[in-house]
Amino acid sequence: VSSIEAVIRAEDRSITCETIIHIDNHDPIVIEVEADTIQAAVDLAENKAERQLRKSKERDSVRRRAKPEDRDMP
């Protein structure tokens, strides 16, 4: 992870937390959650970020383990 941006907005009666996680040599991961309180929105964003980062890491490790002849060549 090279950087993380977070924007918290209060809209009507809900709080929106948008988080952008920048990863070297990858597309950014964008997370947007909505909750009733700031704390709940931040907690939801954190949980979602952990899941998506774990999934991204697992995909990368599977790609690295694949044999070169098994990979799709452009």
Accessible surface in RSA format (square Angstrom, percent):
REM  Atomic radii and reference values for relative SASA: ProtOr
REM  Chains: A
REM  Algorithm: Lee & Richards
REM  Probe-radius: 1.40
REM  Slices: 20
REM RES _ NUM      All-atoms   Total-Side   Main-Chain    Non-polar    All polar
REM                ABS   REL    ABS   REL    ABS   REL    ABS   REL    ABS   REL
RES VAL A   1   103.67  68.2  40.39  36.6  63.28 152.5  40.69  35.4  62.98 170.8
RES SER A   2    66.60  56.3  29.58  39.5  37.02  85.3  28.82  61.4  37.78  52.9
RES SER A   3    54.61  46.1  45.72  61.0   8.89  20.5  43.03  91.6  11.58  16.2
RES ILE A   4   106.03  60.3  74.95  55.8  31.08  74.9  74.95  54.0  31.08  84.3
RES GLU A   5    86.26  49.5  80.86  61.2   5.39  12.8  34.73  67.2  51.53  42.1
RES ALA A   6    68.59  63.1  35.58  54.9  33.01  75.1  35.58  50.1  33.01  87.5
RES VAL A   7    73.77  48.5  70.47  63.8   3.31   8.0  73.74  64.1   0.03   0.1
RES ILE A   8    80.29  45.7  49.81  37.1  30.49  73.5  49.81  35.9  30.49  82.7
RES ARG A   9    82.70  34.7  78.34  39.9   4.36  10.4  51.88  70.9  30.82  18.7
RES ALA A  10    84.48  77.7  51.03  78.7  33.46  76.1  51.39  72.4  33.09  87.7
RES GLU A  11    77.76  44.6  72.90  55.2   4.86  11.6  34.79  67.3  42.97  35.1
RES ASP A  12   157.90 110.6 107.69 107.2  50.21 118.7  37.89  89.2 120.01 119.7
RES ARG A  13   225.65  94.7 202.73 103.3  22.92  54.6  84.21 115.1 141.44  85.7
RES SER A  14    24.03  20.3  22.44  29.9   1.59   3.7  15.52  33.1   8.51  11.9
RES ILE A  15    23.60  13.4  23.60  17.6   0.00   0.0  23.60  17.0   0.00   0.0
RES THR A  16     4.03   2.9   4.03   4.1   0.00   0.0   2.72   3.6   1.31   2.0
RES CYS A  17     4.17   3.2   4.17   4.7   0.00   0.0   0.00   0.0   4.17   4.5
RES GLU A  18    41.50  23.8  40.78  30.9   0.71   1.7   2.33   4.5  39.16  32.0
RES THR A  19    13.10   9.3  13.10  13.3   0.00   0.0  10.34  13.9   2.76   4.2
RES ILE A  20    41.74  23.8  41.74  31.1   0.00   0.0  41.74  30.1   0.00   0.0
RES ILE A  21     3.28   1.9   3.28   2.4   0.00   0.0   3.28   2.4   0.00   0.0
RES HIS A  22    55.22  30.2  55.21  38.4   0.02   0.0  39.91  41.1  15.32  17.8
RES ILE A  23    31.97  18.2  24.36  18.1   7.61  18.3  24.66  17.8   7.30  19.8
RES ASP A  24    97.95  68.6  86.63  86.2  11.33  26.8  32.56  76.6  65.40  65.2
RES ASN A  25   152.52 105.2 108.16 104.5  44.36 106.8  39.43  94.9 113.09 109.3
RES HIS A  26    78.97  43.2  53.06  36.9  25.91  66.3  27.99  28.9  50.98  59.3
RES ASP A  27   124.15  87.0 112.34 111.8  11.81  27.9  29.09  68.5  95.07  94.8
RES PRO A  28    67.37  49.1  51.47  46.9  15.90  57.8  51.61  42.6  15.76  98.0
RES ILE A  29    24.30  13.8  20.33  15.1   3.97   9.6  24.30  17.5   0.00   0.0
RES VAL A  30    85.84  56.5  61.35  55.5  24.49  59.0  61.35  53.3  24.49  66.4
RES ILE A  31     0.56   0.3   0.00   0.0   0.56   1.3   0.56   0.4   0.00   0.0
RES GLU A  32    97.69  56.1  78.53  59.4  19.16  45.6  24.63  47.6  73.05  59.6
RES VAL A  33    19.17  12.6  12.94  11.7   6.22  15.0  19.17  16.7   0.00   0.0
RES GLU A  34   113.92  65.4  91.66  69.3  22.26  53.0  25.44  49.2  88.48  72.2
RES ALA A  35    14.71  13.5   3.98   6.1  10.73  24.4  14.71  20.7   0.00   0.0
RES ASP A  36   121.63  85.2 102.00 101.5  19.63  46.4  28.21  66.4  93.42  93.2
RES THR A  37    76.23  54.2  72.56  73.6   3.68   8.8  70.14  94.2   6.10   9.2
RES ILE A  38    98.62  56.1  94.91  70.7   3.71   8.9  94.91  68.3   3.71  10.1
RES GLN A  39   118.12  66.1 115.07  84.1   3.05   7.3  53.12 113.1  65.00  49.3
RES ALA A  40    37.90  34.9  31.43  48.5   6.48  14.7  37.08  52.2   0.83   2.2
RES ALA A  41     0.00   0.0   0.00   0.0   0.00   0.0   0.00   0.0   0.00   0.0
RES VAL A  42    59.03  38.8  58.38  52.8   0.66   1.6  58.55  50.9   0.49   1.3
RES ASP A  43    58.92  41.3  58.54  58.3   0.38   0.9  19.98  47.0  38.94  38.8
RES LEU A  44    82.99  46.2  80.79  57.8   2.20   5.5  80.80  56.7   2.20   5.9
RES ALA A  45     5.65   5.2   5.03   7.8   0.61   1.4   5.34   7.5   0.31   0.8
RES GLU A  46    94.19  54.1  86.90  65.7   7.29  17.4  32.82  63.5  61.37  50.1
RES ASN A  47    71.05  49.0  69.41  67.1   1.65   4.0  11.74  28.3  59.31  57.3
RES LYS A  48    64.25  31.3  64.25  39.4   0.00   0.0  25.78  23.2  38.47  41.0
RES ALA A  49    12.80  11.8  12.80  19.8   0.00   0.0  12.80  18.0   0.00   0.0
RES GLU A  50    81.94  47.0  77.48  58.6   4.47  10.6  28.52  55.2  53.42  43.6
RES ARG A  51   138.60  58.2 133.66  68.1   4.95  11.8  65.60  89.7  73.00  44.2
RES GLN A  52    51.31  28.7  49.44  36.1   1.88   4.5  17.35  36.9  33.97  25.8
RES LEU A  53    51.41  28.6  47.56  34.0   3.84   9.7  47.90  33.6   3.51   9.4
RES ARG A  54   138.08  58.0 132.30  67.4   5.78  13.8  53.95  73.7  84.12  51.0
RES LYS A  55   116.09  56.6 113.86  69.9   2.23   5.3  60.45  54.4  55.64  59.3
RES SER A  56    15.05  12.7  14.50  19.4   0.55   1.3   3.18   6.8  11.87  16.6
RES LYS A  57   153.48  74.9 149.13  91.5   4.35  10.4  95.95  86.4  57.52  61.3
RES GLU A  58    98.68  56.7  97.03  73.4   1.65   3.9  40.15  77.7  58.53  47.8
RES ARG A  59   113.13  47.5 109.45  55.8   3.68   8.8  50.83  69.5  62.30  37.8
RES ASP A  60    22.21  15.6  20.53  20.4   1.68   4.0   6.48  15.3  15.73  15.7
RES SER A  61    33.47  28.3  32.73  43.7   0.73   1.7  24.79  52.8   8.67  12.2
RES VAL A  62    84.76  55.8  83.32  75.4   1.44   3.5  83.44  72.5   1.32   3.6
RES ARG A  63   137.86  57.9 135.07  68.9   2.78   6.6  58.72  80.2  79.14  48.0
RES ARG A  64   168.52  70.8 148.35  75.6  20.17  48.0  71.13  97.2  97.39  59.0
RES ARG A  65   176.20  74.0 146.21  74.5  29.99  71.4  76.45 104.5  99.75  60.5
RES ALA A  66    35.59  32.7  21.57  33.3  14.02  31.9  31.98  45.0   3.61   9.6
RES LYS A  67   125.91  61.4 122.76  75.3   3.15   7.5  68.66  61.8  57.26  61.0
RES PRO A  68    89.04  64.9  88.05  80.3   0.98   3.6  88.53  73.1   0.50   3.1
RES GLU A  69   135.11  77.6  97.71  73.9  37.40  89.1  66.97 129.5  68.14  55.6
RES ASP A  70    97.13  68.0  66.04  65.7  31.09  73.5  23.43  55.2  73.70  73.5
RES ARG A  71   108.31  45.5  93.22  47.5  15.09  35.9  37.41  51.1  70.90  43.0
RES ASP A  72   142.14  99.6 115.50 115.0  26.64  63.0  39.71  93.5 102.43 102.2
RES MET A  73   140.88  73.0 111.54  73.8  29.34  69.9  89.02  75.7  51.86  68.7
RES PRO A  74   174.63 127.3 100.63  91.7  74.00 269.0 139.93 115.5  34.71 215.7
END  Absolute sums over single chains surface
CHAIN  1 A     5919.0       5012.9        906.1       3058.2       2860.8
END  Absolute sums over all chains
TOTAL          5919.0       5012.9        906.1       3058.2       2860.8
